């Protein structure tokens, strides 16, 4: 009988990926892969791991194979129906939290929520915040609902996270107003070769690209935001592509926002852009 140590030595995968998949197949914690490394394994367990290994070698994302990905210190369920939460998106959460400082019981909207990673992270860090999350995919909303239920305190002061299905603001009651709107929308241009590479090949295309220039969703979100703020000075922040910051800043300025700026991720890339609704901008509240 083989053991965990032998399987890891024989794997063609990067060591971290091999350990993640083996731990998942065996139901072992990371420490057990060390303490039980020489323990003989049943053939069914070996086959389970080797099947996962083969799927990973064929390109399937590790997060989908193990059904989970850590984001902002929380363990999110992941399926092929949602984007895999990525470390660079944590910048959007961190920036949103700064915006909300000093604002008691803020009302926050996350557009295109997917796994619910952004909305749930904000709700976890700000228990008093009232959080709404929108996605047009019923499958994605099912994942987000399970993540919110599992990761959030049912008795949080801000109440349960509210989820709605539909296209952007059309999914919501027309009377709802917010202090902050955040989104990681589809922003990859239709012809971008990255869509045919790596993990993106296995993620929902509709959550990645607008099938146009990559800015259509961002245009729609910016255009609809002014009428959705509860008071002058409402704030909008958007994640976008590595080369889209200038274009998004221009759209924000044209859309009635001021104090427009971009923030760089840990790789030095301008990853998110946002602004404050100007006092003269069209507003309903």
Residue pairs with C-beta under 8 A, 6 or more apart in sequence:
1 40
1 41
1 42
1 43
2 40
2 41
2 46
3 37
3 38
3 39
3 40
3 41
4 22
4 26
4 28
4 33
4 36
4 37
4 38
4 39
4 41
5 37
5 38
7 18
7 22
7 41
7 46
7 49
7 50
8 15
8 18
8 19
8 22
8 33
8 37
11 18
11 53
12 53
12 57
13 21
13 53
13 56
13 57
17 56
17 62
18 53
19 30
19 33
20 62
20 66
21 49
21 52
21 53
21 56
21 62
21 65
21 66
22 28
22 33
22 49
23 29
23 30
23 32
23 33
24 52
24 65
24 66
25 45
25 48
25 49
25 52
26 32
26 33
26 41
26 45
26 49
28 36
52 65
55 65
56 62
56 65
59 198
59 199
59 201
59 202
60 202
61 84
61 199
61 202
61 203
63 69
63 78
63 84
63 199
64 78
64 79
64 80
64 84
64 202
67 77
67 78
67 79
68 75
68 76
68 77
68 78
69 75
69 76
69 78
69 84
69 85
69 115
70 76
71 85
71 86
71 87
71 89
71 90
71 115
71 117
71 121
72 90
72 93
72 117
72 121
72 124
72 125
74 117
74 120
74 121
74 124
74 151
75 151
76 85
76 115
76 116
76 117
76 120
76 147
76 151
77 115
77 143
77 146
77 147
77 150
78 84
78 85
78 115
78 143
79 139
79 143
80 202
80 203
80 204
81 137
81 139
81 140
81 142
81 143
81 204
82 114
82 115
82 137
82 139
82 140
82 143
82 144
82 203
82 204
82 207
83 114
83 115
83 184
83 203
83 204
83 207
83 208
84 115
84 199
84 203
85 114
85 115
85 117
87 266
88 239
88 265
88 266
88 267
88 269
88 271
89 117
89 118
89 184
89 239
90 121
91 239
91 263
91 265
91 266
91 271
91 272
92 118
92 182
92 184
92 237
92 239
92 271
92 272
93 118
93 121
93 122
93 125
95 237
95 263
95 272
95 274
96 108
96 118
96 122
96 180
96 182
96 237
97 122
97 125
97 126
99 180
99 235
99 237
100 106
100 108
100 122
100 126
100 129
100 179
100 180
103 179
104 128
105 128
105 129
105 130
105 157
105 158
106 126
106 128
106 129
106 130
106 179
106 180
107 129
107 130
107 132
107 176
107 177
107 178
107 179
107 180
107 230
108 119
108 122
108 129
108 130
108 131
108 132
108 178
108 179
108 180
108 181
108 182
109 132
109 133
109 134
109 172
109 176
109 178
109 180
109 181
109 182
109 228
110 116
110 118
110 119
110 122
110 131
110 132
110 133
110 134
110 182
110 183
111 134
111 168
111 169
111 181
111 182
111 183
111 185
111 221
112 134
112 135
112 136
112 168
112 183
112 184
112 185
112 186
112 207
112 217
113 119
113 133
113 134
113 135
113 140
113 141
113 144
113 163
114 135
114 140
114 143
114 144
114 184
114 207
115 140
115 143
115 144
115 147
116 133
116 143
116 144
116 145
116 147
116 148
116 161
116 163
117 147
118 182
118 184
119 131
119 132
119 133
119 144
119 148
119 161
120 144
120 147
120 148
120 151
120 152
120 161
122 129
122 131
122 182
123 129
123 131
123 148
123 152
123 156
123 158
123 161
124 151
124 152
126 158
127 153
127 156
127 157
127 158
128 156
128 157
128 158
129 158
130 158
130 159
130 162
131 158
131 161
131 162
132 161
132 162
132 163
132 164
132 172
132 176
132 178
133 144
133 148
133 161
133 162
133 163
133 164
134 163
134 164
134 165
134 166
134 168
134 169
134 171
134 172
135 141
135 144
135 163
135 165
136 165
136 166
136 167
136 171
136 206
137 165
137 204
137 206
137 207
138 165
140 204
140 207
141 163
141 165
144 163
145 163
148 160
148 161
148 163
152 160
152 161
154 160
164 171
164 172
165 171
166 172
168 217
168 220
168 221
168 224
169 224
169 228
172 228
176 228
177 228
177 229
177 230
177 284
177 285
178 228
178 229
178 230
178 234
179 229
179 230
179 231
179 234
179 235
180 234
180 235
180 236
180 237
181 221
181 225
181 228
181 229
181 234
181 235
181 236
181 237
182 236
182 237
182 238
183 217
183 221
183 237
183 238
183 239
184 238
184 239
185 210
185 217
185 218
185 221
185 238
185 239
186 206
186 207
186 208
186 209
186 210
186 214
186 217
187 209
187 210
187 214
187 215
187 217
187 218
187 239
187 240
187 241
187 244
188 194
188 195
188 200
188 208
188 209
188 214
188 241
189 209
189 212
189 213
189 214
189 241
190 209
190 210
190 211
190 212
190 213
190 214
192 209
192 214
194 200
195 201
195 205
195 208
195 209
200 208
210 216
210 217
214 241
214 244
215 244
215 247
215 248
215 251
218 238
218 240
218 244
218 248
218 251
219 251
221 236
221 238
222 236
222 238
222 251
222 252
222 255
222 257
223 255
225 234
225 236
225 255
225 277
226 234
226 255
226 256
226 277
226 281
226 282
226 283
226 284
227 282
227 283
227 284
228 234
228 284
229 277
229 283
229 284
229 285
230 285
231 285
232 277
232 279
232 283
232 285
233 276
233 277
233 279
234 276
234 277
234 283
235 274
235 275
235 276
235 277
236 252
236 257
236 274
236 275
236 277
237 272
237 273
237 274
238 248
238 272
238 273
238 274
239 271
239 272
240 248
240 271
240 272
240 273
242 269
242 270
242 271
245 262
245 270
245 273
248 262
248 273
249 260
249 261
249 262
249 273
252 260
252 273
252 274
252 275
253 260
253 275
255 281
256 277
256 278
256 280
256 281
256 282
257 274
257 275
257 276
257 277
257 278
257 281
258 275
258 276
258 277
258 278
259 275
259 276
260 273
260 274
260 275
261 273
261 274
261 275
262 270
262 271
262 272
262 273
263 270
263 271
263 272
263 273
263 274
264 270
264 271
265 271
265 272
277 283
